[in-house]
């Protein structure tokens, strides 16, 4: 009669071979389908909030955002992706912009933006608090006035005698401008800049509310909708897109590190639990747009190649044996085999 340890080794070999057969060829698909069905049956009995603690979920989400968001792979690939996208856009004449992006959501988005009067008012009000913006507005208004005066001067100078009067007026204006730098007139100039900004803001308000801005924007969209996607490259260079993407990535990475961003993530987890906390794990799959067949398909897409590779070099058999050997060589099993 064989020794208990010898029998245990033979049983171990038999089980290793059996498990290798379970994950090989057509049998693997059957096993995946069977096991996923069993897992979903169990998942249908488990309520999400009873399995996952909200504080644990918050920590997990923070960890994922922290580790994946700042991973070297993403950092290395951001610029490469941008360059690849640009090259594809530059060469692609098979699709138009209208085929890539539907008109309806664009129209709805623009309509919403132009209807956000509260945001517009707040932005314009805050602009009045910036001296630099006031200066820019004043220069903008001055440019409009100067262009208007210059256009009328050209017409006026065609009239005999008016040219001398125009020169005299311009000379007086230049002398007044020099005096304005360190005088009461300088204060008036500052107030003039603020006045110019308010006038500019009022013009913007009227334009957004009364002018057909939305229609004009959609007309601009329609002009481009039937053009090939490759036409987008005319708006920026390959270098521009690369730098813009890297700058956006830098903003995302640095924002991710701020404590307030963590609070926002926690709030998102809280909202998720309020909506889906009472769902079973199986019931959440349709909410995520997944089915058991989808999961099986993805496992079968990558699983066989991984398993065959591990089986071919003996790693898989070694791992199975390593996990099972302690059981078969345990005192309890050997005692059973000896009995």
C-alpha positions in Angstrom: 0.0 0.0 0.0 1.3 3.5 -0.9 2.4 5.9 1.8 0.0 8.7 2.7 2.5 11.3 1.4 2.8 9.6 -1.9 -1.0 9.4 -2.3 -1.2 13.1 -1.4 1.4 14.0 -4.1 -0.6 12.0 -6.7 -3.9 13.7 -5.7 -2.1 17.1 -5.9 -0.8 16.3 -9.4 -4.3 15.2 -10.5 -6.0 18.4 -9.2 -3.4 20.7 -10.8 -4.0 19.0 -14.1 -7.8 19.3 -13.6 -7.6 23.0 -12.9 -5.3 23.6 -15.9 -7.9 21.9 -18.0 -10.6 24.2 -16.7 -8.8 27.2 -18.0 -7.7 25.8 -21.4 -9.4 26.0 -24.8 -13.2 25.8 -25.1 -13.5 24.7 -21.5 -12.4 28.1 -20.3 -15.4 29.8 -21.9 -17.7 27.4 -20.2 -16.1 28.0 -16.9 -16.2 31.7 -17.3 -19.9 31.7 -18.2 -20.7 29.3 -15.3 -18.7 31.2 -12.7 -20.0 34.7 -13.7 -23.6 33.4 -13.5 -22.9 32.1 -10.0 -21.2 35.3 -8.9 -24.2 37.3 -10.2 -26.6 35.1 -8.3 -24.6 35.8 -5.1 -24.3 39.5 -6.0 -28.1 39.8 -6.3 -28.3 39.0 -2.6 -25.8 41.7 -1.5 -26.9 45.3 -0.9 -24.2 47.8 -1.9 -24.2 49.9 1.3 -24.1 46.7 3.4 -20.9 45.5 1.6 -19.1 48.9 1.1 -18.7 51.4 3.9 -19.0 55.0 2.7 -15.8 56.1 4.4 -14.0 53.2 2.8 -15.4 54.2 -0.6 -14.2 57.8 -0.1 -10.7 56.6 0.7 -10.7 54.3 -2.3 -11.8 57.0 -4.7 -9.2 59.4 -3.3 -6.5 56.7 -3.7 -7.5 56.0 -7.3 -7.5 59.7 -8.3 -4.2 60.3 -6.5 -2.3 57.3 -7.8 -3.7 57.0 -11.4 -4.1 60.8 -11.9 -0.5 61.4 -11.2 0.9 58.2 -12.6 4.1 58.3 -14.8 2.2 56.6 -17.6 -0.4 59.4 -18.0 2.3 62.1 -17.5 4.4 60.5 -20.3 1.5 59.9 -22.7 -0.4 63.2 -22.5 1.8 65.0 -24.9 2.1 61.9 -27.2 -1.6 61.6 -27.3 -2.0 65.3 -28.2 0.5 64.9 -31.1 -1.2 61.8 -32.4 -4.6 63.3 -32.3 -3.4 66.4 -34.2 -1.7 64.2 -36.8 -4.9 62.3 -37.3 -7.0 65.4 -37.5 -4.6 66.9 -40.0 -4.8 63.9 -42.3 -8.5 63.0 -41.9 -10.7 64.1 -44.8 -13.2 61.2 -44.4 -15.4 62.8 -41.7 -16.9 66.3 -41.4 -17.2 68.1 -38.1 -21.0 67.8 -38.3 -20.7 64.0 -38.5 -18.5 63.9 -35.4 -20.5 66.3 -33.3 -24.3 66.6 -33.6 -25.8 70.0 -34.1 -28.6 69.7 -31.6 -26.5 69.5 -28.4 -24.2 72.3 -29.7 -27.3 74.5 -30.2 -28.6 73.6 -26.8 -25.2 74.4 -25.2 -24.9 77.8 -26.8 -28.5 78.6 -25.9 -27.9 77.8 -22.3 -24.6 79.8 -22.2 -26.3 82.9 -23.7 -29.2 82.5 -21.3 -27.1 82.5 -18.2 -27.7 86.1 -17.3 -26.8 85.8 -13.7 -23.3 84.5 -14.6 -22.9 87.2 -17.2 -23.9 90.0 -14.8 -21.5 88.7 -12.1 -18.6 88.4 -14.5 -19.2 91.9 -15.8 -19.5 93.3 -12.3 -16.3 91.7 -11.2 -14.5 93.1 -14.3 -15.3 96.6 -13.1 -13.1 95.9 -10.0 -10.0 95.4 -12.2 -8.0 98.6 -13.0 -6.2 96.8 -15.8 -9.4 95.7 -17.4 -10.7 99.2 -17.2 -7.6 100.4 -19.0 -8.1 97.9 -21.7 -11.7 98.9 -22.1 -10.7 102.6 -22.3 -8.2 101.8 -25.0 -10.8 99.8 -26.9 -13.2 102.7 -26.8 -10.4 105.2 -27.7 -9.6 103.0 -30.7 -13.2 103.0 -31.9 -13.3 106.8 -31.5 -10.0 107.4 -33.1 -10.9 105.2 -36.0 -14.2 107.1 -36.4 -12.4 110.5 -36.2 -9.7 109.4 -38.7 -12.4 108.2 -41.1 -14.2 111.5 -40.9 -10.9 113.5 -41.1 -10.2 111.9 -44.4 -13.6 113.1 -45.7 -13.2 116.6 -44.1 -9.7 117.2 -45.5 -11.1 117.0 -48.9 -12.9 120.3 -48.1 -10.7 123.4 -48.6 -9.6 125.1 -45.4 -10.8 122.3 -43.1 -7.4 120.6 -43.0 -5.8 123.5 -41.1 -8.6 123.4 -38.5 -8.1 119.7 -38.0 -4.4 120.1 -37.4 -5.0 122.9 -34.9 -7.5 120.7 -33.0 -5.1 117.7 -32.9 -2.3 119.9 -31.6 -4.5 121.2 -28.7 -5.5 117.6 -27.8 -1.9 116.5 -27.7 -1.0 119.3 -25.3 -3.9 118.5 -23.0 -2.9 114.9 -22.9 0.6 115.8 -21.7 -0.8 117.9 -18.9 -3.1 115.1 -17.8 -0.4 112.9 -16.5 0.2 114.7 -13.2 -2.9 116.8 -12.7 -6.6 116.8 -11.9 -7.1 115.8 -15.4 -5.2 112.6 -14.7 -7.9 111.6 -12.1 -10.5 112.3 -14.8 -8.7 110.0 -17.1 -8.9 107.2 -14.5 -12.6 107.8 -14.1 -12.8 107.9 -17.8 -11.3 104.4 -18.0 -13.9 103.2 -15.5 -16.7 104.9 -17.5 -15.4 103.3 -20.7 -15.5 99.9 -19.0 -19.1 100.4 -17.8 -20.1 101.5 -21.3 -18.4 98.4 -22.7 -20.1 96.2 -20.2 -23.5 97.7 -21.1 -22.8 97.1 -24.7 -21.9 93.5 -24.0 -25.1 93.1 -21.9 -27.3 94.5 -24.7 -25.6 92.4 -27.3 -26.0 89.1 -25.3 -29.6 89.8 -24.5 -31.0 91.6 -27.6 -28.7 90.8 -30.5 -29.1 87.5 -32.4 -25.9 86.2 -30.9 -27.1 82.6 -30.7 -28.2 82.6 -34.3 -24.9 84.1 -35.3 -23.0 81.4 -33.4 -25.0 78.6 -35.0 -24.4 80.2 -38.4 -20.7 80.0 -37.6 -21.1 76.4 -36.6 -23.0 75.6 -39.8 -20.2 77.1 -41.9 -17.8 74.5 -40.4 -20.1 71.5 -40.0 -19.8 70.4 -43.6 -16.0 70.8 -43.8 -13.6 67.9 -43.2 -12.3 67.4 -39.7 -8.8 68.2 -41.1 -9.9 71.9 -41.4 -9.7 72.2 -37.6 -5.9 72.3 -37.8 -6.2 75.8 -39.4 -7.1 77.1 -35.9 -4.0 75.9 -34.1 -0.6 74.3 -34.8 0.6 70.9 -33.6 2.7 72.8 -31.0 -0.2 74.8 -29.8 -2.4 71.7 -29.2 0.5 69.9 -27.4 1.1 72.9 -25.1 -2.6 73.4 -24.4 -3.1 69.8 -23.4 0.0 69.8 -21.2 -1.2 73.0 -19.5 -4.6 71.5 -18.9 -3.0 68.4 -17.5 -0.9 70.5 -15.2 -3.9 72.3 -13.9 -5.7 68.9 -13.3 -2.7 67.4 -11.5 -2.1 70.4 -9.2 -5.9 70.7 -8.5 -6.0 67.1 -7.6 -3.5 67.7 -4.8 -5.6 70.4 -3.1 -7.6 69.5 0.1 -10.8 71.1 -1.4 -10.7 68.7 -4.3 -10.8 65.8 -1.8 -13.9 67.3 -0.3 -15.6 67.4 -3.7 -14.7 63.7 -4.2 -16.2 62.9 -0.8 -19.4 64.7 -1.7 -19.6 62.8 -5.0 -19.3 59.5 -3.0 -22.0 60.7 -0.6 -24.4 61.4 -3.5 -23.6 58.1 -5.1 -24.5 56.3 -1.9 -27.7 58.2 -1.5 -28.9 57.2 -5.0 -27.5 53.6 -5.3 -26.7 52.5 -1.7 -29.8 50.3 -1.5 -29.2 48.6 -4.9 -27.9 45.1 -4.9 -24.5 44.6 -6.6 -26.2 42.7 -9.4 -28.8 45.4 -9.9 -26.1 48.1 -10.3 -24.7 46.4 -13.4 -27.6 47.7 -15.7 -27.2 51.1 -14.2 -23.6 51.0 -15.3 -24.7 49.8 -18.8 -23.2 46.3 -18.2 -24.5 42.8 -18.3 -23.1 39.4 -17.3 -22.5 38.7 -21.0 -20.5 41.9 -21.3 -18.2 40.9 -18.4 -17.8 37.4 -19.9 -16.9 38.9 -23.3 -14.2 41.1 -21.9 -12.7 38.2 -19.8 -12.7 36.0 -22.8 -11.1 38.8 -24.9 -7.9 38.9 -22.8 -8.0 35.9 -20.5 -7.0 33.1 -22.9 -3.9 34.8 -24.1 -2.7 35.5 -20.6 -3.5 32.0 -19.3 -1.9 30.3 -22.3 1.2 32.4 -21.8 1.4 31.5 -18.1 0.7 27.8 -18.9 3.3 27.6 -21.6 6.2 28.7 -19.4 5.0 26.6 -16.4 4.2 29.6 -14.2 0.5 28.8 -14.0 1.0 25.2 -12.9 3.6 26.3 -10.4 1.2 28.8 -8.9 -1.7 26.3 -8.6 0.6 23.7 -7.0 2.0 26.3 -4.6 -1.6 27.2 -3.4 -2.8 23.6 -3.0 0.3 21.8 -1.7 -0.1 23.0 1.9 -3.5 21.4 2.0 -2.5 18.0 0.7 0.6 17.8 2.8 -1.2 19.0 6.0 -1.3 16.6 9.0 -5.1 16.4 8.7 -5.1 15.2 5.1 -2.2 12.8 5.7 -4.0 11.3 8.7 -7.1 10.7 6.5 -5.1 9.0 3.8 -3.4 6.9 6.4 -6.7 5.7 7.8 
